[in-house]
C-alpha cells in the first residue's frame, strides 16, 4: 500500500507558512526614514555622511564643510562646534552611509557615476577606491608618529593668535558695505592692527574714504601695534575664552 501524499501536504504547508511570514512582515514607505537619511542643508540623501561630534547631527560632508566657511555653529541646533576650527569636530559616519546606500536603490552607483563625470569633464584623473588591506606587522607608537602624515587641518605654529572681530556699527552716511562673514581669524602674533584693518577692508569691500577704528577693551589701537604686544600688555582684559577680542567700527574721516 502506497503511503499517503503527506510530503505534498507538508510542502504546501511549509509554503503557506513562508508566505504568511512574508505577508506579516511590516513594510514602511521610504519617506518615513527621510529625517534620518537626508541632509538638512541640501535636503538630498546623505553622501559621505559626516557627523558633528559635539551634538551628533549628520550632514553631507561637502554641505557641512561649506557651511563652516560662514559659521562655526551646527545648522540644526546652533551649538558652537569650535570657536575657530569647527572642522576639527566632524567625523565621517561610514555605518550610516552604508545604511543610506542600502535603503536607497542605485544611489551609490549614481553618486559614483557623477564623481567620475566630474573628474573627466575637468581632465583630472579619477581617484582610485581605497583598498582595505590585511593587518601588517606591528609597529611602535614612535614609528606611527613618524610615518603618519599630519592632518590637513594642522595649524602652523606661527599662527599663534586667535582673533574674534566684533563689528560695533557704522557711522551715519556709510552704506553698502558687505557684512564680515567670518569673525574668527587665526593669525601670527607679529601681525599689526594695520594688517587687521586691511583684512576687514577687503572682506567688507569698503570704500577708501571709510575709516576703520579698532578697539580692544577701552583702548583705541594704533596701526603700528602688533597683536602679540596688545595681548601681553592688556592681559586677561583682552581675552574671551582664549580669543583676543577686537571691536571695530566704520567712521567717516574727520575733515581737516
C-alpha positions in Angstrom: 0.0 0.0 0.0 1.4 3.3 -1.0 2.0 5.9 1.6 -0.3 8.9 1.6 1.0 12.0 -0.1 2.0 13.6 3.2 5.1 15.0 1.7 3.0 17.1 -0.6 0.8 18.3 2.2 3.9 19.1 4.2 5.4 21.0 1.3 2.2 23.0 0.8 2.0 23.7 4.5 5.5 25.0 4.6 4.9 27.2 1.6 1.8 28.6 3.2 3.8 29.4 6.4 6.5 31.1 4.4 4.0 33.3 2.5 2.3 34.1 5.8 5.6 35.2 7.4 6.3 37.4 4.3 2.9 39.0 4.5 3.1 39.6 8.2 6.5 41.4 7.9 5.8 45.2 8.2 6.7 47.3 5.2 7.2 51.0 5.7 7.5 53.7 3.0 10.9 55.2 2.5 9.7 58.7 3.2 9.2 57.8 6.9 13.0 57.5 7.2 13.8 60.8 5.5 14.6 62.6 8.8 17.4 60.1 9.4 18.9 59.6 5.9 18.6 63.1 4.3 20.9 66.1 4.8 19.2 69.1 6.4 21.3 71.5 4.3 20.7 70.3 0.8 17.6 68.1 1.5 19.1 65.3 -0.5 20.1 61.8 0.6 23.3 61.8 2.7 26.5 61.5 0.6 29.8 61.0 2.6 27.7 61.2 5.8 29.6 63.4 8.3 28.7 63.8 12.0 29.4 66.7 14.3 31.0 65.2 17.4 29.6 67.9 19.7 25.9 67.2 19.0 25.8 64.1 16.7 23.9 65.8 13.9 24.8 64.5 10.5 25.1 66.1 7.1 26.7 65.5 3.7 30.4 66.2 4.0 30.5 68.8 1.3 27.5 70.6 2.7 28.8 70.9 6.3 32.3 71.9 5.1 30.8 74.8 3.0 28.6 75.8 6.0 31.6 76.1 8.2 33.1 78.7 5.8 30.4 81.1 7.1 29.5 79.9 10.6 31.0 77.8 13.5 27.6 76.6 14.7 25.6 73.5 13.9 22.9 74.2 11.3 20.4 72.1 13.3 20.9 73.0 16.9 23.1 76.1 16.7 25.6 74.8 19.2 29.1 76.3 18.8 31.1 73.4 17.3 34.5 75.0 17.8 35.5 78.6 18.3 38.0 78.8 15.5 38.3 75.4 13.7 34.9 73.6 13.6 36.3 71.2 11.0 38.3 69.6 13.9 35.0 68.3 15.4 33.5 66.4 12.5 33.9 62.7 11.6 32.8 60.5 8.7 29.9 58.2 9.6 30.6 55.2 7.4 28.0 53.0 9.1 25.2 55.5 8.4 26.4 56.0 4.9 26.2 52.2 4.3 22.7 52.2 5.6 21.7 55.0 3.3 23.1 53.2 0.3 21.3 50.0 1.2 17.9 51.8 1.7 18.0 53.9 -1.5 18.4 51.8 -4.6 21.0 52.8 -7.1 22.2 55.8 -5.0 25.7 54.6 -4.6 26.0 53.8 -8.4 24.7 57.2 -9.3 27.0 59.0 -7.0 30.0 57.1 -8.3 29.0 57.9 -11.9 28.6 61.6 -11.0 32.0 61.7 -9.4 33.7 60.1 -12.4 32.0 62.6 -14.7 33.1 65.5 -12.5 36.8 64.5 -12.8 36.6 63.6 -16.5 34.9 66.9 -17.5 37.9 68.7 -15.9 40.5 66.5 -17.4 41.5 65.1 -14.0 42.4 61.5 -13.1 39.6 59.7 -11.3 40.7 58.7 -7.8 41.0 55.0 -7.2 38.8 53.5 -4.5 40.6 52.9 -1.2 41.5 49.3 -0.7 41.3 47.7 2.7 44.4 45.7 3.3 45.1 43.0 5.8 46.9 44.0 9.1 50.6 44.4 8.6 53.4 43.9 11.1 53.1 45.6 14.5 54.8 49.0 14.7 55.7 51.0 17.7 53.9 54.3 18.6 57.1 56.2 17.8 57.1 54.7 14.2 53.4 55.5 13.7 54.0 59.1 14.8 56.9 59.4 12.3 55.2 57.7 9.4 51.6 59.0 9.5 51.2 62.3 7.6 50.0 65.3 9.5 46.3 66.3 9.3 45.4 68.8 6.6 43.9 71.0 9.3 47.1 71.3 11.4 47.6 74.9 12.5 51.1 76.2 11.7 52.9 77.2 14.9 53.5 80.7 13.6 49.7 81.3 13.7 49.7 81.8 17.5 46.9 84.4 18.0 43.1 83.6 17.7 41.1 86.8 16.9 37.4 87.5 17.4 36.5 90.6 15.3 33.2 92.1 16.6 31.5 94.8 14.4 30.1 97.6 16.6 28.5 99.5 13.7 28.9 102.2 11.1 28.6 105.9 11.3 25.6 107.5 9.6 26.4 108.1 6.0 28.3 104.8 5.4 26.3 102.4 3.4 26.6 99.4 1.0 29.3 97.6 3.0 29.4 93.8 3.0 29.0 92.0 6.4 32.0 90.3 7.8 31.1 86.6 7.4 34.0 85.1 9.3 34.7 86.9 12.6 37.1 84.2 13.8 40.6 84.5 12.4 43.9 82.7 13.3 46.9 84.9 12.6 50.5 85.5 13.6 51.2 87.5 16.7 53.6 89.6 14.6 50.7 91.0 12.6 49.7 94.6 13.3 46.5 96.5 13.6 47.2 97.7 10.1 47.0 94.1 8.8 43.7 93.6 10.6 42.3 96.8 9.1 43.4 95.7 5.6 41.7 92.3 6.2 38.5 94.0 7.3 38.6 96.3 4.3 39.0 93.5 1.8 36.3 91.2 3.3 33.7 94.0 3.8 34.6 95.7 0.4 34.9 99.1 2.0 35.4 102.4 0.2 38.9 104.0 0.6 37.1 107.0 2.1 35.8 104.9 5.0 37.9 104.8 8.2 38.2 101.7 10.3 38.7 102.2 14.1 39.9 99.2 16.0 39.4 99.0 19.8 40.4 96.5 22.5 38.6 97.0 25.7 38.7 100.8 26.3 41.9 101.3 24.2 41.8 102.7 20.7 44.6 100.9 18.9 47.3 102.4 16.6 48.2 100.9 13.3 51.8 100.0 14.3 50.8 97.9 17.4 51.3 94.2 17.0 48.7 91.7 18.2 51.3 90.0 20.5 52.1 93.3 22.2 48.4 94.1 22.6 47.7 90.7 24.2 50.8 90.9 26.5 50.0 94.5 27.6 46.3 94.1 28.3 46.4 90.5 29.6 43.1 88.9 30.6 41.2 92.1 29.8 41.8 91.5 26.1 40.8 87.8 26.1 37.5 86.0 25.9 37.6 82.1 26.0 41.2 82.3 24.8 40.4 84.7 22.0 41.8 88.2 21.5 38.7 90.3 21.1 38.9 93.3 18.9 35.9 95.6 18.3 35.8 97.7 15.1 33.6 100.4 13.8 33.3 102.3 10.5 33.6 106.1 10.6 34.0 108.9 8.1 37.4 110.6 8.2 37.4 113.9 10.1 37.7 117.0 7.9 41.0 118.8 8.3 
